[in-house]
Amino acid sequence: MKKSVLATAVLGAVLLFTACSSNTGKDAAPAGATVPPAPDLPDYAATLEEKIPAVMAENAIPGVVVLVESPSRGDWSATFGTAENGAEVPMALSDSFRIGSNTKTMTSTVILQLVQEGVLALDEPISTFRPDVPGGDDITIANLAEMRSGLYSYTFDPGFNATLDEDPQKAWTADELLAIAFSHPVNAAPGVEFEYSNTNIVLLGVVIEQLTGMSASEAFAERIFEPLGMTHSLLPLADDWSIPGAHARGYQFGTNVETIDSYAVPADELADALDGTLLPIDQTDASPSWAWTAGGAISTPDDLAVYVRALVGGGLLDESTQKARMDSIQPMTPGAPVGYGLGIAQFAPGILGHDGQLPGYSSFMVHNAQTGDTIIIACNLSASPVDGENAAVVLGKLLIGTLYGAADLPDPAAPAATTPAAG
């Protein structure tokens, strides 16, 4: 694929671009415009306006959108950096982003809706819907949603990743993705251990289509986006690789083959990645069809804020089903500080949501059930070249630390979800 063109003068965009801040939620002012002072900004805003550009520079992140809604401390939103390497194009709060694995929470939400409607059971075997699943008689719907099926994730297959690089706009089908997954031995017995796998959620997408008689795209729209008024969100059809409306260009260091195991740039190339000598690949127009119900959705920060509040606080499920979802959260490994349940992650006590990563983009959405705070971060870079961590999660740690004093924020999807094909 062609790499994006990055002018040396714009390499420092994350330092030279002034953060455009607001406590009204409106888009950033055009480049060069005078932004009036906002003396009523929340107390945490000044700290973040200083620290976010520094973290961006340390991780070669071109652009960032941040949205914080806090009933007690005040709302704040800001944009930083550039939407296009090589040009001074400001990010906007209304930009659309590929939201990667945040999609998984939506898929599991529809599954739970089908459970509460009585047409599906969490202990039902996946073999009911796909007899070809290896060991499918013993893998339940709950095992899939909780990432405890033991099934190999097709995203680690070298041939699959080579195709992503050679034919980035290929329209993948669920059958193709599952055939790749099932060609590999299972990694563990079902229910034994947590292992992040896109195969699980693609299978749940198949279940949704069989039970609803509609496409997963239609099911998402009817059951999630329309009830919540998420007018700028969608799950694209397989042959649609476009991002509707205004959006930033999306970048990734390394090809999909090169980054199967990690997004981290090799040590001897890291300095070049950070100073702009090594340019990232523009992945904006790559098809998300390979991620489908595991990571293909598109949304905006405002829409994600509405969604994650409903995901954590209720509004899409009845009370008992919502309780079952929250009760399903368990440590990924014994004693781990983070947990995962039925399509929902716990990053810290009371702080729940998910993160997302797709070639070109990363995102982080959480709602604090204890304080009512909501945090949304969207970046136009998949991951930090320093250590391969989801770029939005890098910034998520900064925000959590600033708002709550937490020293660190573990990534609940690590290590598998930080690979390039995690969704």
VEXDREN-2710 file (C-alpha; in Angstrom, 1 decimal):
% VEXDREN-2710
k/r/px/py/pz
1/MET/0.0/0.0/0.0
2/LYS/1.1/3.6/-0.5
3/LYS/2.3/5.3/2.5
4/SER/1.0/8.7/3.6
5/VAL/3.1/11.8/2.8
6/LEU/4.3/13.6/6.0
7/ALA/5.9/16.9/5.6
8/THR/8.8/17.4/8.0
9/ALA/7.3/20.8/9.1
10/VAL/4.1/19.1/10.2
11/LEU/5.8/16.3/12.1
12/GLY/5.4/18.4/15.2
13/ALA/1.7/19.0/14.6
14/VAL/0.9/17.5/18.0
15/LEU/3.1/20.1/19.6
16/LEU/2.5/23.1/17.3
17/PHE/-1.3/22.7/16.9
18/THR/-3.1/24.5/19.7
19/ALA/-5.7/22.3/21.4
20/CYS/-9.2/23.5/20.6
21/SER/-11.2/23.2/23.8
22/SER/-14.8/23.7/24.6
23/ASN/-17.3/22.9/27.4
24/THR/-20.2/23.1/25.0
25/GLY/-19.5/20.0/22.9
26/LYS/-19.3/22.0/19.6
27/ASP/-16.8/21.5/16.9
28/ALA/-13.3/23.0/17.0
29/ALA/-12.8/26.4/15.5
30/PRO/-11.3/26.5/12.0
31/ALA/-7.5/26.6/11.8
32/GLY/-6.3/30.2/12.4
33/ALA/-9.5/31.3/14.1
34/THR/-9.4/33.1/17.4
35/VAL/-10.8/31.0/20.2
36/PRO/-12.3/33.1/23.0
37/PRO/-11.1/32.3/26.5
38/ALA/-13.2/29.9/28.5
39/PRO/-12.7/30.7/32.2
40/ASP/-15.4/28.3/33.2
41/LEU/-13.5/25.2/32.0
42/PRO/-13.3/22.3/34.5
43/ASP/-10.3/22.2/36.8
44/TYR/-8.9/19.1/35.0
45/ALA/-8.9/20.7/31.5
46/ALA/-5.7/22.7/31.9
47/THR/-3.8/19.7/32.9
48/LEU/-5.0/17.6/30.0
49/GLU/-4.4/20.4/27.5
50/GLU/-0.8/20.4/28.6
51/LYS/-0.2/16.7/28.9
52/ILE/-2.1/15.3/25.9
53/PRO/0.1/16.9/23.2
54/ALA/3.2/15.6/25.0
55/VAL/1.8/12.0/25.1
56/MET/0.9/12.3/21.4
57/ALA/4.4/13.4/20.5
58/GLU/5.9/10.5/22.5
59/ASN/3.7/8.1/20.6
60/ALA/3.6/9.6/17.2
61/ILE/-0.2/10.1/17.3
62/PRO/-1.3/12.5/14.6
63/GLY/-4.7/13.5/15.9
64/VAL/-7.0/13.0/18.9
65/VAL/-10.6/13.9/19.9
66/VAL/-11.5/13.8/23.6
67/LEU/-14.9/14.1/25.1
68/VAL/-15.5/14.1/28.9
69/GLU/-19.0/14.4/30.4
70/SER/-18.9/14.7/34.2
71/PRO/-22.0/15.7/36.3
72/SER/-19.9/16.7/39.2
73/ARG/-16.7/18.2/37.7
74/GLY/-18.0/19.7/34.4
75/ASP/-18.0/18.7/30.8
76/TRP/-15.0/19.2/28.5
77/SER/-14.2/18.3/25.0
78/ALA/-11.1/19.1/22.8
79/THR/-9.4/18.2/19.6
80/PHE/-5.6/18.0/19.1
81/GLY/-3.3/17.5/16.2
82/THR/-4.1/17.0/12.6
83/ALA/-6.6/14.9/10.7
84/GLU/-4.2/14.4/7.8
85/ASN/-0.5/13.8/8.0
86/GLY/1.3/16.4/5.8
87/ALA/-1.4/19.0/6.2
88/GLU/-2.8/21.2/8.9
89/VAL/-6.3/19.8/9.0
90/PRO/-7.9/20.1/12.4
91/MET/-9.7/17.2/14.0
92/ALA/-13.4/17.8/14.7
93/LEU/-15.6/16.6/17.5
94/SER/-18.2/15.5/14.9
95/ASP/-15.7/13.3/13.0
96/SER/-16.7/9.8/12.2
97/PHE/-14.2/7.0/13.2
98/ARG/-13.9/3.3/12.7
99/ILE/-14.5/2.1/16.3
100/GLY/-13.0/-1.4/16.1
101/SER/-13.7/-3.7/19.0
102/ASN/-16.2/-1.4/20.6
103/THR/-18.4/-3.1/18.0
104/LYS/-18.2/-6.3/20.1
105/THR/-20.2/-4.8/22.9
106/MET/-23.0/-4.0/20.3
107/THR/-23.0/-7.6/19.0
108/SER/-23.3/-9.0/22.5
109/THR/-26.0/-6.5/23.4
110/VAL/-28.1/-7.8/20.5
111/ILE/-27.4/-11.3/21.6
112/LEU/-28.6/-10.4/25.1
113/GLN/-31.7/-8.8/23.7
114/LEU/-32.5/-12.1/21.9
115/VAL/-31.9/-13.9/25.2
116/GLN/-34.4/-11.7/27.1
117/GLU/-36.9/-12.2/24.2
118/GLY/-36.7/-16.0/24.8
119/VAL/-35.5/-17.0/21.4
120/LEU/-31.9/-17.8/22.5
121/ALA/-30.2/-19.1/25.7
122/LEU/-26.8/-18.2/27.0
123/ASP/-26.1/-21.9/27.6
124/GLU/-27.1/-22.9/24.1
125/PRO/-24.3/-24.6/22.1
126/ILE/-23.1/-22.8/19.0
127/SER/-23.4/-26.0/17.1
128/THR/-27.1/-25.3/17.0
129/PHE/-26.4/-22.6/14.5
130/ARG/-23.0/-23.7/13.0
131/PRO/-22.5/-27.5/13.1
132/ASP/-19.0/-27.0/11.6
133/VAL/-17.5/-25.2/14.7
134/PRO/-14.8/-27.4/16.2
135/GLY/-16.0/-28.7/19.5
136/GLY/-19.2/-26.6/19.0
137/ASP/-21.4/-28.9/21.0
138/ASP/-19.5/-27.8/24.1
139/ILE/-19.1/-24.1/23.3
140/THR/-22.0/-22.0/24.5
141/ILE/-23.2/-18.6/23.4
142/ALA/-21.9/-17.2/26.8
143/ASN/-18.4/-18.7/26.1
144/LEU/-18.3/-16.8/22.9
145/ALA/-19.4/-13.4/24.3
146/GLU/-17.1/-13.8/27.3
147/MET/-14.1/-14.7/25.2
148/ARG/-13.8/-18.2/26.7
149/SER/-14.5/-20.5/23.7
150/GLY/-10.9/-21.5/23.1
151/LEU/-11.3/-21.0/19.3
152/TYR/-8.4/-19.7/17.3
153/SER/-8.8/-16.1/16.1
154/TYR/-8.5/-15.9/12.3
155/THR/-6.8/-12.6/12.7
156/PHE/-3.5/-14.3/13.5
157/ASP/-3.4/-16.3/10.3
158/PRO/-0.5/-15.2/8.1
159/GLY/-2.3/-15.8/4.9
160/PHE/-5.3/-13.7/6.0
161/ASN/-3.0/-10.8/7.0
162/ALA/-1.2/-11.1/3.6
163/THR/-4.6/-10.7/1.9
164/LEU/-5.4/-7.6/4.0
165/ASP/-2.2/-6.0/2.6
166/GLU/-2.6/-7.2/-1.0
167/ASP/-6.3/-6.5/-1.3
168/PRO/-7.3/-4.0/1.3
169/GLN/-10.8/-3.4/-0.1
170/LYS/-11.7/-7.1/-0.3
171/ALA/-15.3/-7.7/0.9
172/TRP/-14.9/-10.6/3.3
173/THR/-17.8/-12.9/4.2
174/ALA/-18.4/-14.6/7.6
175/ASP/-18.0/-18.0/5.9
176/GLU/-14.5/-17.0/4.7
177/LEU/-13.4/-15.8/8.1
178/LEU/-14.7/-18.8/9.9
179/ALA/-13.1/-21.2/7.4
180/ILE/-9.7/-19.6/8.2
181/ALA/-10.4/-19.9/11.9
182/PHE/-11.5/-23.6/11.7
183/SER/-8.5/-24.6/9.7
184/HIS/-6.4/-24.1/12.9
185/PRO/-6.5/-26.3/16.0
186/VAL/-8.4/-24.9/19.0
187/ASN/-6.3/-23.1/21.6
188/ALA/-8.1/-24.4/24.7
189/ALA/-11.1/-26.2/26.0
190/PRO/-14.2/-24.0/26.2
191/GLY/-14.7/-22.2/29.5
192/VAL/-11.2/-22.8/30.7
193/GLU/-9.4/-19.5/30.0
194/PHE/-9.9/-16.0/28.7
195/GLU/-8.5/-15.5/25.2
196/TYR/-9.6/-12.6/23.0
197/SER/-10.8/-13.9/19.6
198/ASN/-12.6/-12.2/16.8
199/THR/-13.9/-15.7/15.7
200/ASN/-16.2/-15.7/18.7
201/ILE/-18.0/-12.5/17.8
202/VAL/-18.2/-13.3/14.1
203/LEU/-20.1/-16.5/15.2
204/LEU/-22.4/-14.3/17.3
205/GLY/-23.0/-12.2/14.2
206/VAL/-24.1/-15.3/12.3
207/VAL/-26.5/-16.2/15.2
208/ILE/-28.0/-12.7/15.1
209/GLU/-28.7/-13.0/11.3
210/GLN/-30.2/-16.4/11.6
211/LEU/-32.5/-15.5/14.5
212/THR/-33.6/-12.0/13.3
213/GLY/-33.9/-12.8/9.6
214/MET/-32.1/-9.5/8.9
215/SER/-28.5/-8.5/8.3
216/ALA/-26.4/-7.6/11.3
217/SER/-26.2/-4.1/10.0
218/GLU/-30.0/-3.9/10.1
219/ALA/-30.2/-5.5/13.5
220/PHE/-27.7/-2.9/14.9
221/ALA/-29.7/-0.1/13.4
222/GLU/-33.1/-1.3/14.6
223/ARG/-32.1/-2.5/18.1
224/ILE/-29.3/0.0/19.1
225/PHE/-28.7/3.0/16.9
226/GLU/-32.3/4.1/16.3
227/PRO/-33.6/3.6/19.9
228/LEU/-30.7/5.6/21.3
229/GLY/-30.8/8.3/18.6
230/MET/-27.3/7.4/17.4
231/THR/-27.8/9.1/14.0
232/HIS/-24.2/8.9/12.9
233/SER/-23.5/5.3/13.7
234/LEU/-23.6/2.2/11.4
235/LEU/-22.3/-1.2/10.7
236/PRO/-21.3/-1.1/7.1
237/LEU/-22.2/-3.8/4.6
238/ALA/-19.3/-5.9/3.4
239/ASP/-18.9/-4.1/0.1
240/ASP/-18.9/-0.6/1.7
241/TRP/-15.4/0.5/2.8
242/SER/-16.3/4.2/2.9
243/ILE/-16.5/6.4/6.0
244/PRO/-19.6/8.7/5.7
245/GLY/-19.3/12.4/6.5
246/ALA/-16.3/14.2/7.8
247/HIS/-13.5/12.0/9.1
248/ALA/-9.8/12.0/9.8
249/ARG/-7.3/10.0/7.7
250/GLY/-6.3/6.8/9.6
251/TYR/-2.7/5.6/10.0
252/GLN/-0.8/2.5/11.0
253/PHE/2.9/1.8/11.4
254/GLY/3.8/-1.4/9.6
255/THR/1.8/-3.7/7.3
256/ASN/-0.7/-6.2/8.6
257/VAL/1.8/-9.1/8.1
258/GLU/4.6/-7.2/9.9
259/THR/2.3/-6.4/12.8
260/ILE/0.6/-9.8/13.4
261/ASP/2.2/-10.1/16.8
262/SER/2.6/-6.5/17.8
263/TYR/2.2/-3.0/16.5
264/ALA/5.5/-2.0/18.1
265/VAL/8.0/-0.7/15.6
266/PRO/11.3/-2.6/15.7
267/ALA/13.8/-1.0/18.1
268/ASP/16.2/0.0/15.3
269/GLU/13.4/1.9/13.5
270/LEU/11.6/3.5/16.5
271/ALA/13.5/6.8/16.4
272/ASP/12.6/7.2/12.8
273/ALA/9.0/6.6/13.5
274/LEU/9.0/9.2/16.2
275/ASP/10.8/11.9/14.2
276/GLY/8.8/11.3/11.1
277/THR/11.5/9.7/9.0
278/LEU/9.5/6.4/9.0
279/LEU/6.1/7.2/7.7
280/PRO/2.9/5.4/8.8
281/ILE/0.6/3.7/6.2
282/ASP/-2.7/5.4/5.4
283/GLN/-5.4/2.8/6.1
284/THR/-8.4/5.1/5.8
285/ASP/-9.9/3.3/2.8
286/ALA/-9.2/-0.3/3.9
287/SER/-12.3/-2.4/4.2
288/PRO/-13.5/-3.2/7.7
289/SER/-15.5/-6.2/6.4
290/TRP/-12.9/-8.6/7.8
291/ALA/-13.8/-7.5/11.3
292/TRP/-17.6/-7.4/10.7
293/THR/-19.6/-7.8/14.0
294/ALA/-16.3/-8.0/15.9
295/GLY/-15.0/-4.6/14.9
296/GLY/-16.5/-3.1/11.7
297/ALA/-18.8/-0.3/13.1
298/ILE/-18.4/3.4/12.5
299/SER/-19.5/6.1/15.0
300/THR/-18.8/9.6/16.4
301/PRO/-17.7/10.6/19.9
302/ASP/-21.1/12.0/20.7
303/ASP/-22.8/8.8/19.6
304/LEU/-20.4/6.7/21.6
305/ALA/-21.0/8.7/24.7
306/VAL/-24.7/8.0/24.4
307/TYR/-24.1/4.4/23.8
308/VAL/-21.6/3.6/26.5
309/ARG/-23.9/5.2/29.1
310/ALA/-26.6/2.8/28.0
311/LEU/-24.1/-0.1/27.9
312/VAL/-23.0/0.4/31.5
313/GLY/-26.0/2.1/33.0
314/GLY/-28.8/0.2/31.3
315/GLY/-31.3/1.3/28.6
316/LEU/-30.9/-1.4/26.0
317/LEU/-31.7/-4.4/28.2
318/ASP/-34.2/-5.1/30.9
319/GLU/-33.1/-4.9/34.5
320/SER/-32.5/-8.6/35.0
321/THR/-30.6/-9.1/31.8
322/GLN/-28.5/-6.0/32.5
323/LYS/-27.7/-7.4/35.9
324/ALA/-26.7/-10.7/34.3
325/ARG/-24.3/-8.8/32.0
326/MET/-22.7/-7.0/34.9
327/ASP/-22.5/-10.1/37.0
328/SER/-20.7/-12.0/34.2
329/ILE/-17.6/-9.8/34.5
330/GLN/-14.7/-11.9/35.9
331/PRO/-10.9/-11.5/35.9
332/MET/-9.2/-12.4/32.7
333/THR/-6.6/-14.3/34.7
334/PRO/-6.7/-15.1/38.4
335/GLY/-6.1/-12.0/40.4
336/ALA/-6.0/-9.7/37.4
337/PRO/-7.1/-6.1/38.1
338/VAL/-9.3/-6.0/35.0
339/GLY/-12.2/-8.1/33.9
340/TYR/-14.4/-9.1/31.0
341/GLY/-17.9/-10.3/30.7
342/LEU/-20.7/-10.6/28.2
343/GLY/-19.3/-8.1/25.7
344/ILE/-18.2/-5.6/28.4
345/ALA/-14.8/-4.8/30.0
346/GLN/-13.9/-3.4/33.4
347/PHE/-10.8/-1.2/33.3
348/ALA/-10.8/-0.2/37.0
349/PRO/-13.4/-0.4/39.8
350/GLY/-16.6/1.2/38.5
351/ILE/-15.1/2.1/35.1
352/LEU/-16.5/0.0/32.4
353/GLY/-16.8/0.0/28.6
354/HIS/-14.4/-1.2/25.9
355/ASP/-11.6/-0.1/23.6
356/GLY/-11.3/-0.5/19.8
357/GLN/-8.5/-0.8/17.3
358/LEU/-8.6/-1.2/13.6
359/PRO/-5.8/-0.5/11.1
360/GLY/-5.8/3.3/11.0
361/TYR/-7.9/4.1/14.1
362/SER/-8.2/3.5/17.8
363/SER/-10.9/4.4/20.3
364/PHE/-11.7/4.2/24.0
365/MET/-15.1/4.5/25.6
366/VAL/-15.9/4.2/29.3
367/HIS/-18.6/5.1/31.8
368/ASN/-17.9/5.4/35.5
369/ALA/-20.8/3.8/37.2
370/GLN/-19.8/5.4/40.5
371/THR/-19.5/9.0/39.4
372/GLY/-21.6/9.1/36.2
373/ASP/-18.6/10.3/34.2
374/THR/-18.2/9.4/30.6
375/ILE/-14.9/9.4/28.7
376/ILE/-14.6/9.0/24.9
377/ILE/-11.2/9.1/23.1
378/ALA/-10.7/8.7/19.3
379/CYS/-7.4/8.7/17.5
380/ASN/-6.3/8.4/13.9
381/LEU/-3.5/6.0/14.7
382/SER/-4.0/2.3/15.5
383/ALA/-1.3/2.0/18.1
384/SER/1.8/3.5/19.6
385/PRO/5.0/2.5/17.7
386/VAL/6.8/2.5/21.1
387/ASP/5.1/-0.6/22.6
388/GLY/2.2/-1.4/20.3
389/GLU/-0.4/-0.4/22.7
390/ASN/-3.8/0.9/21.5
391/ALA/-3.2/4.6/21.0
392/ALA/-6.5/5.7/22.5
393/VAL/-5.8/3.5/25.6
394/VAL/-2.5/5.3/26.0
395/LEU/-4.4/8.5/26.3
396/GLY/-7.1/6.8/28.3
397/LYS/-4.6/6.0/31.0
398/LEU/-3.7/9.7/31.1
399/LEU/-7.3/10.8/31.5
400/ILE/-8.1/8.2/34.2
401/GLY/-5.0/9.2/36.1
402/THR/-5.9/12.9/35.8
403/LEU/-9.5/12.5/36.8
404/TYR/-9.2/9.9/39.5
405/GLY/-5.5/9.7/40.5
406/ALA/-5.0/6.2/39.1
407/ALA/-1.4/5.5/38.5
408/ASP/-2.0/3.1/35.6
409/LEU/-4.9/1.7/33.6
410/PRO/-4.5/-1.8/32.4
411/ASP/-5.7/-2.6/28.9
412/PRO/-8.4/-5.3/29.3
413/ALA/-8.0/-6.5/25.8
414/ALA/-4.3/-7.2/26.1
415/PRO/-2.4/-8.9/24.8
416/ALA/-4.5/-10.3/21.9
417/ALA/-6.5/-7.2/21.2
418/THR/-3.5/-5.0/20.8
419/THR/-2.5/-7.0/17.7
420/PRO/-3.3/-5.3/14.4
421/ALA/-6.1/-7.6/13.4
422/ALA/-7.9/-7.5/16.7
423/GLY/-10.8/-5.4/15.6
END
